[in-house]
Amino acid sequence: MAAPATAMKDPLTDPGRAPRRAIQRLLRSVFGMQRLRAGQQEVIDSVLAGRDTLAIMPTGSGKSLCYQLPASLLPGATLVVSPLISLMKDQLEKLHALGITAVQLNSSLTRAEEDDALATIARGGKLIIFCTPERLAMPEFLALLSPAPPVLAVIDEAHCISQWGHDFRPAYLEIAAALRALGRPPVLALTATATEEVTADIRAQLDATRLHVVSTGIYRANLRYRVIQVTNAGEKQDEVLRLLRETPGVGIVYAATVKAVEDLTARLEELGESVTCYHGKLAARERQQHQDLFMGGERRIMVATNAFGMGIDKPDTRFVIHVQVPANLEAYYQESGRAGRDGLPADCTLLYFQEDKRVQQFFLAKHYPTAEELAAIVAAAQELPATFRADALQAALPEFSEGHLKVCLKLLKDGKLLRQDRKLGYSLKAPSAKTPTYAQLAQIYVDKQERDKQALEQMVAYAQSGLCRWKLLLDYFGDAGDFERCCTCDNCLSPPALAQPMALDDIVLPELSAAPPVPLITVGSRVRVPRYQIGTVLSVAGDQVTIAFPENTTRTFMAEFVAPA
């Protein structure tokens, strides 16, 4: 991960910054904690020093404290941009219990509740303000904040701001412009995962050239990963039922589609299991009711799409099961990481059925901006006043969804064909010799689509691999260092390609002679692996060989265990 651009001042010797003793006093008296965890002190020091900071810390490592504690020391308001209403509600209740003034602004509030929150913000002073990125982009909200702009802006789930992030959310693209309208306060971005690409994109999207990155690593020793290969839908359902009956405690079962969630929930209810479900097609009130049942312990099992979970804090979750392969390893790590937040052992299981890959391939066939659409937006803008708002453009182009239009506008801004003022109005810019063509701008998302396909292949490779699961995840996030094996995943406990050991008396030492040539393993060749049938080589990548066996089973082995059939 990126290193800090310059040496950080120690708040103890930096005049005007809160000393460490004030932090310790607050930690004990307000938050009821004796000491900070790994990385928290560095993040808090960086924030109090006024630096733009990105904290990459695993789920359950205390990212929230990294803004809650500074907010108690800073002189004005702290603005927290959060993607989920349920997450805001959870954080708000905890802050109120600690006696910290905090308000939320989102669509779940009644008119009276919203009026109270707006009045609290208007009075100013030390408080924490939670809002969605959509609310932050509203001119009337910016006008409310402008007389006393926030002294710190927190971007929660910051991977959503990156076009390479697995939860990319178009509304996040407007955050940087909104912060400029507020005088660009220092930013603290928080996420559990970020590849080097995503980190670089967060830096670019927030225009934070001197971003101080604090990464404590993604490894969580209490999570035990495993993959169970299944050959058909019936076998998969049998495995789910077996796992749920054999695994004690509460847990989450993730499926990729609403239909899969509803079918499995109905089946489990028939069998008398304590279960509820969550997906985006449920009414908001129903989603909240189901979430409360699970969070309150009235239901043992939550069956859900990926709509459930971001920011969910149920520390005693003992298992997470994926019944369909996720789109990429970032999503898998985030979702599986909702298990074991209390630090106790928890199981993370992926049921891999090769046909499920097609579901994610269907989701990848998204509609991205085209050169023709970008040209149509510029043409429509030419018919509007010199400075116009996005909603005026939306009215002129009703065939564009709101989210798709935001992505297109951001592309045109990045291509210097549009500018955005402090009031979030747009105006056209005259092209220059260096201005990219519409086709060149659209190519950015053609490239993204290709990267998404590669990310799905990496997810599939993880499911098929015979290597340590944690090693594969750490390698993917560039966080492996000298890590070799976790000794708790399925492949560490039962290496799939390990030959049976021989007794010393059975070993016959050959006469010294020239070593025979290593047989060439090529794609399409028939090979044999100890404990497995004869299979066909699908791919060879370095010292890893991926082999298809009968019954549509695919596995990856170290080359040393593979021999020609």
Backbone hydrogen bonds, N-H to C=O, Kabsch-Sander energy under -0.5 kcal/mol:
donor,donor_aa,acceptor,acceptor_aa,energy
13,T,10,D,-1.7
14,D,10,D,-1.3
17,R,14,D,-2.0
22,A,19,P,-0.8
23,I,19,P,-1.5
24,Q,20,R,-2.7
25,R,21,R,-2.3
26,L,22,A,-2.3
27,L,23,I,-2.6
28,R,24,Q,-2.0
29,S,25,R,-2.8
30,V,26,L,-2.4
31,F,26,L,-1.6
32,G,28,R,-0.5
33,M,27,L,-2.7
40,Q,37,R,-1.3
41,Q,37,R,-0.8
43,V,39,G,-2.3
44,I,40,Q,-2.9
45,D,41,Q,-2.7
46,S,42,E,-2.1
47,V,43,V,-2.6
48,L,44,I,-2.6
49,A,45,D,-1.4
50,G,47,V,-1.8
51,R,46,S,-2.2
53,T,187,V,-2.9
54,L,212,H,-2.6
55,A,53,T,-0.5
55,A,189,A,-3.1
56,I,54,L,-0.6
56,I,214,V,-3.0
57,M,55,A,-0.8
57,M,191,T,-2.0
61,S,58,P,-1.7
66,C,62,G,-0.6
66,C,63,K,-1.1
67,Y,64,S,-1.7
68,Q,64,S,-2.4
69,L,65,L,-2.1
71,A,67,Y,-2.2
72,S,68,Q,-1.0
72,S,69,L,-0.8
73,L,69,L,-0.6
73,L,70,P,-1.5
74,L,70,P,-2.7
78,T,127,L,-2.6
79,L,152,L,-2.8
80,V,78,T,-0.5
80,V,129,I,-3.5
81,V,79,L,-0.6
81,V,154,V,-3.4
82,S,80,V,-0.7
82,S,131,C,-2.6
88,M,84,L,-1.8
89,K,85,I,-2.5
90,D,86,S,-2.0
91,Q,87,L,-2.4
92,L,88,M,-3.0
93,E,89,K,-2.2
94,K,90,D,-1.6
95,L,91,Q,-2.3
96,H,92,L,-2.6
97,A,93,E,-1.9
98,L,94,K,-1.0
99,G,96,H,-1.2
100,I,95,L,-2.7
103,V,128,I,-2.4
105,L,130,F,-1.9
109,L,106,N,-1.4
114,E,110,T,-2.5
115,D,111,R,-2.4
116,D,112,A,-2.2
117,A,113,E,-2.2
118,L,114,E,-2.7
119,A,115,D,-2.2
120,T,116,D,-2.1
121,I,117,A,-2.2
122,A,118,L,-2.4
123,R,119,A,-1.5
124,G,120,T,-0.6
124,G,121,I,-1.1
127,L,125,G,-0.7
128,I,101,T,-1.8
129,I,78,T,-3.1
130,F,103,V,-2.9
130,F,128,I,-0.6
131,C,80,V,-2.3
132,T,105,L,-0.8
136,L,132,T,-1.9
137,A,133,P,-1.2
138,M,135,R,-1.8
141,F,138,M,-0.7
142,L,138,M,-2.0
143,A,139,P,-2.4
144,L,140,E,-1.5
145,L,141,F,-1.8
146,S,142,L,-2.0
148,A,145,L,-1.0
151,V,77,A,-2.6
152,L,77,A,-1.0
153,A,186,P,-2.6
154,V,79,L,-3.7
155,I,188,L,-2.6
156,D,81,V,-2.5
156,D,154,V,-0.7
158,A,190,L,-3.4
160,C,157,E,-2.2
161,I,158,A,-2.1
162,S,159,H,-1.3
165,G,162,S,-1.5
168,F,165,G,-1.2
169,R,160,C,-2.2
172,Y,169,R,-2.2
173,L,170,P,-1.9
174,E,171,A,-1.4
175,I,172,Y,-1.4
178,A,174,E,-2.0
179,L,175,I,-2.6
180,R,176,A,-2.0
181,A,177,A,-1.9
182,L,178,A,-0.9
183,G,180,R,-1.8
184,R,179,L,-3.3
188,L,153,A,-2.7
189,A,53,T,-3.2
189,A,187,V,-0.5
190,L,155,I,-2.7
191,T,55,A,-2.1
199,T,195,T,-2.7
200,A,196,E,-2.3
201,D,197,E,-2.0
202,I,198,V,-2.6
203,R,199,T,-2.1
204,A,200,A,-2.0
205,Q,201,D,-3.3
206,L,202,I,-2.2
207,D,204,A,-0.9
208,A,203,R,-2.6
209,T,207,D,-0.7
211,L,208,A,-1.3
212,H,52,D,-2.9
213,V,211,L,-0.7
214,V,54,L,-3.1
214,V,212,H,-0.5
215,S,213,V,-0.5
216,T,56,I,-2.1
216,T,214,V,-0.5
217,G,56,I,-0.5
223,L,220,R,-1.9
224,R,222,N,-0.5
224,R,346,A,-2.8
225,Y,223,L,-0.7
226,R,348,C,-1.9
228,I,350,L,-2.7
229,Q,227,V,-0.6
230,V,352,Y,-2.5
236,K,232,N,-1.8
237,Q,233,A,-2.2
238,D,234,G,-2.1
239,E,235,E,-2.2
240,V,236,K,-2.3
241,L,237,Q,-2.3
242,R,238,D,-2.3
243,L,239,E,-2.9
244,L,240,V,-2.5
245,R,241,L,-1.9
246,E,242,R,-2.1
247,T,243,L,-1.8
250,V,316,D,-0.5
251,G,300,R,-2.1
252,I,319,F,-2.0
253,V,302,M,-3.2
254,Y,252,I,-0.5
254,Y,321,I,-3.2
255,A,304,A,-2.3
261,V,257,T,-1.9
262,E,258,V,-2.7
263,D,259,K,-2.8
264,L,260,A,-2.2
265,T,261,V,-2.5
266,A,262,E,-2.4
267,R,263,D,-2.1
268,L,264,L,-2.6
269,E,265,T,-2.4
270,E,266,A,-2.1
271,L,267,R,-1.4
272,G,269,E,-1.6
273,E,268,L,-2.7
275,V,273,E,-1.2
276,T,301,I,-2.0
278,Y,303,V,-1.8
282,L,279,H,-1.5
287,R,283,A,-2.7
288,Q,284,A,-2.2
289,Q,285,R,-2.2
290,H,286,E,-2.5
291,Q,287,R,-2.6
292,D,288,Q,-2.6
293,L,289,Q,-2.0
294,F,290,H,-1.8
295,M,291,Q,-3.1
296,G,292,D,-2.4
297,G,294,F,-1.3
298,E,293,L,-1.9
299,R,293,L,-1.3
300,R,274,S,-0.5
301,I,274,S,-2.2
302,M,251,G,-2.1
303,V,276,T,-2.6
303,V,301,I,-0.5
304,A,253,V,-2.7
304,A,302,M,-0.5
305,T,278,Y,-1.7
308,F,305,T,-1.8
312,I,309,G,-2.4
314,K,312,I,-0.7
317,T,314,K,-1.8
318,R,250,V,-2.8
319,F,250,V,-1.0
320,V,347,D,-2.3
321,I,252,I,-2.8
322,H,349,T,-2.9
323,V,254,Y,-2.8
323,V,321,I,-0.6
324,Q,254,Y,-0.6
332,Y,328,N,-1.9
333,Y,329,L,-2.6
334,Q,330,E,-2.5
335,E,331,A,-2.7
336,S,332,Y,-2.8
337,G,333,Y,-1.9
338,R,335,E,-1.4
339,A,336,S,-1.7
340,G,317,T,-3.3
342,D,315,P,-1.6
343,G,340,G,-1.8
346,A,222,N,-2.2
347,D,318,R,-2.3
348,C,224,R,-2.7
349,T,320,V,-2.5
349,T,347,D,-0.5
350,L,226,R,-2.1
351,L,322,H,-3.0
351,L,349,T,-0.5
352,Y,228,I,-2.2
352,Y,350,L,-0.8
353,F,351,L,-0.7
356,D,353,F,-2.3
357,K,354,Q,-1.4
358,R,355,E,-1.6
359,V,356,D,-1.0
360,Q,356,D,-1.1
361,Q,357,K,-2.0
362,F,358,R,-2.0
363,F,359,V,-1.7
364,L,360,Q,-1.9
365,A,361,Q,-0.6
365,A,362,F,-1.0
366,K,364,L,-2.4
368,Y,366,K,-0.8
374,L,370,T,-2.1
375,A,371,A,-2.2
376,A,372,E,-2.0
377,I,373,E,-2.1
378,V,374,L,-2.0
379,A,375,A,-2.3
380,A,376,A,-2.4
381,A,377,I,-2.4
382,Q,378,V,-1.7
383,E,380,A,-1.1
384,L,381,A,-1.4
388,F,426,Y,-2.7
392,A,389,R,-0.5
393,L,389,R,-1.6
394,Q,390,A,-2.5
395,A,391,D,-1.8
396,A,392,A,-1.3
397,L,393,L,-1.3
400,F,397,L,-2.1
405,L,401,S,-2.3
406,K,402,E,-1.9
407,V,403,G,-1.9
408,C,404,H,-2.1
409,L,405,L,-2.7
410,K,406,K,-2.2
411,L,407,V,-2.0
412,L,408,C,-2.3
413,K,409,L,-2.2
414,D,410,K,-2.7
415,G,411,L,-1.9
416,K,413,K,-1.8
417,L,412,L,-2.8
418,L,412,L,-1.1
419,R,427,S,-2.4
421,D,425,G,-2.4
424,L,421,D,-2.0
426,Y,388,F,-3.8
427,S,419,R,-1.8
429,K,417,L,-2.1
435,T,432,S,-1.2
441,L,437,T,-2.0
442,A,438,Y,-2.6
443,Q,439,A,-1.5
444,I,440,Q,-0.6
444,I,441,L,-1.2
445,Y,442,A,-1.0
446,V,442,A,-1.2
447,D,443,Q,-2.7
448,K,444,I,-1.6
449,Q,445,Y,-2.1
450,E,446,V,-1.7
451,R,447,D,-2.3
452,D,448,K,-2.6
453,K,449,Q,-1.8
454,Q,450,E,-2.1
455,A,451,R,-2.5
456,L,452,D,-1.9
457,E,453,K,-1.9
458,Q,454,Q,-2.0
459,M,455,A,-1.8
460,V,456,L,-2.4
461,A,457,E,-2.5
462,Y,458,Q,-2.0
463,A,459,M,-1.9
464,Q,460,V,-1.8
465,S,461,A,-1.2
465,S,462,Y,-0.5
472,L,468,C,-2.0
473,L,469,R,-2.1
474,L,470,W,-2.9
475,D,471,K,-2.5
476,Y,472,L,-2.0
477,F,473,L,-1.9
478,G,475,D,-1.2
479,D,474,L,-3.3
480,A,474,L,-0.6
483,F,480,A,-2.7
490,D,225,Y,-1.8
493,L,489,C,-2.4
494,S,490,D,-2.3
498,L,495,P,-1.2
506,D,503,A,-1.6
507,I,503,A,-0.5
507,I,504,L,-1.3
508,V,506,D,-0.5
509,L,507,I,-0.6
522,T,520,L,-0.6
524,G,537,V,-2.4
525,S,522,T,-2.1
527,V,535,G,-2.7
528,R,563,A,-3.5
529,V,533,Q,-0.5
532,Y,529,V,-2.3
535,G,527,V,-2.5
536,T,548,A,-2.5
537,V,525,S,-2.4
538,L,546,T,-3.3
539,S,546,T,-1.4
541,A,544,Q,-3.0
544,Q,541,A,-2.0
545,V,557,F,-2.9
546,T,539,S,-2.5
547,I,555,R,-3.2
548,A,536,T,-3.0
549,F,547,I,-0.5
549,F,553,T,-3.8
552,N,549,F,-0.5
553,T,549,F,-0.8
553,T,550,P,-0.9
555,R,547,I,-2.3
556,T,464,Q,-3.2
557,F,545,V,-2.6
559,A,543,D,-2.6
561,F,558,M,-1.9
562,V,559,A,-1.7
563,A,528,R,-2.3
565,A,526,R,-2.2
